[in-house]
Amino acid sequence: MKRLNTQQIVILALLGLLAYQFFFAGNGYKKDYDRMLKEREEEYTTQIENLQGQSDSLLKINKDIEKQLSKIDNQIDKKDIEINKLRKRYEKDIAKFDAMSDNDIANAFTNAFN
């Protein structure tokens, strides 16, 4: 068998060390990286759950606001109807007063306060 010189022995030792690390020692950086990825995934999952909860409550608030707005719209519609009735009654009364003579108006006021 041929004798190995110093360079060849050093190269073989380094190759052996690399093979040992690769197959048996494992990679410490990979474990740290995997742990970090798992932590990040848990953080993101928690954030997603929080955001989903917030969006659900915002949707509920939005529905409640829509209900309140529809109630307000209904009240406005009712008041508009009342205002239109009062306007028509006012127009009838004004037309009645316009049709009356001055003596009829004076008699109506004196009779109202007597």
C-alpha positions as CSV (number, residue, x, y, z in Angstrom):
1,M,0.0,0.0,0.0
2,K,1.1,3.4,-0.8
3,R,2.1,5.8,1.9
4,L,0.0,9.0,2.2
5,N,1.7,12.4,2.5
6,T,0.6,15.1,4.9
7,Q,-1.7,16.9,2.5
8,Q,-3.6,13.8,1.6
9,I,-4.0,13.0,5.3
10,V,-5.4,16.5,6.0
11,I,-7.8,16.3,3.1
12,L,-9.0,12.9,4.1
13,A,-9.5,14.1,7.7
14,L,-11.5,17.1,6.5
15,L,-13.6,15.0,4.2
16,G,-14.3,12.6,7.1
17,L,-15.3,15.5,9.3
18,L,-17.6,16.9,6.7
19,A,-19.2,13.5,6.1
20,Y,-19.7,13.0,9.9
21,Q,-21.4,16.5,10.2
22,F,-23.6,15.9,7.2
23,F,-24.9,12.5,8.1
24,F,-24.6,12.2,11.9
25,A,-24.3,15.6,13.6
26,G,-27.2,17.3,11.9
27,N,-27.5,20.9,11.2
28,G,-28.0,23.2,14.2
29,Y,-28.9,26.1,11.9
30,K,-31.7,24.0,10.3
31,K,-33.2,23.2,13.7
32,D,-33.1,26.9,14.6
33,Y,-34.6,27.9,11.3
34,D,-37.4,25.3,11.6
35,R,-38.1,26.5,15.1
36,M,-38.2,30.1,13.9
37,L,-40.5,29.2,11.1
38,K,-42.9,27.4,13.5
39,E,-42.9,30.5,15.8
40,R,-43.7,32.8,12.9
41,E,-46.4,30.5,11.7
42,E,-48.0,30.5,15.2
43,E,-47.7,34.3,15.3
44,Y,-49.3,34.7,11.9
45,T,-52.1,32.2,12.9
46,T,-52.8,34.2,16.0
47,Q,-52.9,37.5,14.0
48,I,-55.2,35.9,11.4
49,E,-57.6,34.8,14.2
50,N,-57.5,38.2,15.8
51,L,-58.2,39.9,12.4
52,Q,-61.1,37.5,11.7
53,G,-62.6,38.3,15.1
54,Q,-62.3,42.0,14.4
55,S,-63.8,41.6,11.0
56,D,-66.7,39.7,12.4
57,S,-67.4,42.4,15.0
58,L,-67.1,45.1,12.3
59,L,-69.6,43.2,10.2
60,K,-72.0,43.0,13.1
61,I,-71.6,46.7,13.8
62,N,-72.2,47.4,10.2
63,K,-75.4,45.4,10.2
64,D,-76.6,47.2,13.3
65,I,-75.9,50.6,11.7
66,E,-77.8,49.5,8.6
67,K,-80.8,48.6,10.8
68,Q,-80.7,51.9,12.6
69,L,-80.4,53.8,9.3
70,S,-83.5,51.9,7.9
71,K,-85.4,52.8,11.1
72,I,-84.4,56.5,10.7
73,D,-85.4,56.4,7.0
74,N,-88.8,55.0,8.0
75,Q,-89.2,57.8,10.5
76,I,-88.2,60.4,8.0
77,D,-90.8,59.0,5.5
78,K,-93.5,59.2,8.2
79,K,-92.6,62.8,9.0
80,D,-92.6,63.7,5.2
81,I,-96.1,62.2,5.0
82,E,-97.2,64.3,8.0
83,I,-95.6,67.4,6.5
84,N,-97.4,66.9,3.2
85,K,-100.7,66.5,5.0
86,L,-100.1,69.7,6.9
87,R,-99.1,71.5,3.8
88,K,-102.3,70.5,2.0
89,R,-104.4,71.5,5.0
90,Y,-102.5,74.8,5.1
91,E,-103.1,75.4,1.4
92,K,-106.9,74.6,1.8
93,D,-107.1,77.0,4.8
94,I,-105.3,79.8,2.8
95,A,-107.6,79.2,-0.1
96,K,-110.6,79.4,2.2
97,F,-109.3,82.7,3.7
98,D,-108.5,84.1,0.3
99,A,-112.1,83.3,-0.8
100,M,-113.6,85.1,2.3
101,S,-114.4,88.8,2.2
102,D,-112.9,91.2,4.8
103,N,-116.2,91.3,6.7
104,D,-116.4,87.5,6.9
105,I,-112.9,87.3,8.3
106,A,-113.6,90.0,10.9
107,N,-116.8,88.2,11.9
108,A,-114.9,84.8,12.2
109,F,-112.2,86.4,14.5
110,T,-114.8,88.1,16.7
111,N,-116.8,84.9,17.0
112,A,-113.7,82.9,17.8
113,F,-112.7,85.2,20.7
114,N,-116.2,85.7,22.1
